[in-house]
Amino acid sequence: MNILTQIFYSAKRILIDPKPIFIRLLSFLLIILILGTAFKDQFNVTSLEKVRVIYSNEDSGPLGEMFISSMTGAEDISSLAEFDPVFSLDEGREFLNKEEADAFIYIPEGFSSQGEADGSSKTVEVYLAKSSGVDTTVVRNVVDSLINGLNTVGVVATMSGNSQMDQVNSDTSLKEVPLTDSKSATAMGYYAIAMLLMYLMRGQEYGAAGMGEDYLGTLGDRLKLAPIKPFEQYLGKTIGLSLVTFLQGMVIILFTKYVYDVDWGNNLGVIVLIVFVFSLLTTTLGGLLTIILKDSVKADTLANIVTLISTFLIGGFIIIDFGAIAAISPSYYAKSAIFNVVYNDELGSAFVNIGQMLAITLLFAVISIVVSRRKRA
């Protein structure tokens, strides 16, 4: 009961004054609109510049080599793309992760013998670099020009080079395979995710201020004598403050979905879970900063810096890949989870990211409780 009371009153104290929340929400929604509009061309093909396509042929039969030779030797195709070989599927995905190529065409082992037993079609796997800005029709036209005379009509495209992909097979021509309808990031969608995570990072403010009330000053001294256990107090306030951040995040998602026409994927329930867990993480982080610094104002200042750095490292302002360094950003795991749900349809990977966020949250919470008990003693 103590925990539920803490949850209720912690959330109520913030929601009772909606004006600051409304102003901040409006500001971020405007930022999403401005960035999504300003950088729209970076997510679309605006010229006939060549795209870099890497390929790997693991087929030991004749058709795989025939496909590659036709692709790299055709003059009309060479006007659209330049080709470079790689040695394996993993190497090709690594190139895409580092954004050193725009697309990866993979001929799987046994390609020549596919469909011989049951008459099914053959499959070429096509991977697109995440946020490369390459229109899928460019790569599609490259492959389309090769399949005449070959029963190679199943094509798969994703936004990331590090995910497993479901193969799409069809008995029709490639032109009827919905490759252009595959998930690819639009500028509005990309910045909706980036600004959503930046907004949720501001949940540190609630955590910093809330823990400041409970552990610092006169109120903190009174709470030391209160019958509520420190763990119940901490848990109730953290969940209550997180719910406030979570609800604001859902407003951004629903507004961008129905007003800006942002695609949040077909698993909105998982997106909701990601937003809630990340809200917990940011709230516990803000509380931890206050407990360690013993000053909620300093903690809030540091939280602002953490928010900006975290957003920058995940490419929230400009699209840039910091590689492994980005993993120090709390937003990295939330962004990976959302991208896995929205663009890759990889729920398994998304739940791994959620688990990572829960582990980080638990770590922050344990440190906060241990340090706060020492300060109370």
Buried (B, 14 or more C-beta within 10 A) or exposed (E): EBBEEBBEEBBEBBBEEEEEBEEBBEEBBEBBBEBBEEBEEBBEBEEEEBBBBBBBBBBEBEBBBBBBEBBBEBEEBBEBBBBEEBEEBEEBBBBBBEBEBBBBBBBBBBBBEBBEEEEBBBBBBBBBBBBBBBBBEBBBBBBBBBBEEBBBBBBBBBBBBBBEBEEBBBEEEBEEBEBEEBBBBBBBBBBBBBBBBBBBBBBBBBBBBBBBBBBBEEEBEEBEEEEBEBEBBBBBBBBBBBBBBBBBBBBBBEBBBEEBEBBBBEBBEBBBBBBBBBBBBBBBBBBBBBBBBEBBEBBBBBBEEBBBEBBBBBBBBEBEBBEEEBBEBBBBBBBBBBBBBBBBBBBEBBBBBBEBBBEBBEEBBEBBBEBBEEEEE
